[in-house]
Amino acid sequence: MATADPYGPVHTAGNAVPPLDTDLAGALEDLAGVHEGIDLIRDGIRLLALDRHTSDTTQTLLATLAGSAGADIITAVGHLVARLANADHNPALRNLPLDAQKQAQRHGEQAAFHLNDPDLHQPASEASAAITGT
């Protein structure tokens, strides 16, 4: 005879990870087919959204995604934008007129600057800290 689970049932409808909400599902759908790398990112986001996490992994994910300026995904995306917008790092831009190259580079650098602004990362950092109680 099986003994009763002292922690109660965990595989119940109320304990299931809900499906993607329409905002996230729509955003992921809008990114479909742009590039294989974007599809991999979409798959990763979908996995993170639908996977079952502990409070510890949730805290770590919040910090890793957007809560640690200089060492999170948003920071990496900012650096990637700057790299892709720079003809020195992206040969596809080298055929553009020099003015267009410089303008693209300047806007890429501005995007990286804004995406690396600590104020942008603060809410996710605070959400992460709220989980650990710090």
Beta strands, then each sheet from edge to edge (+ up, - down):
end
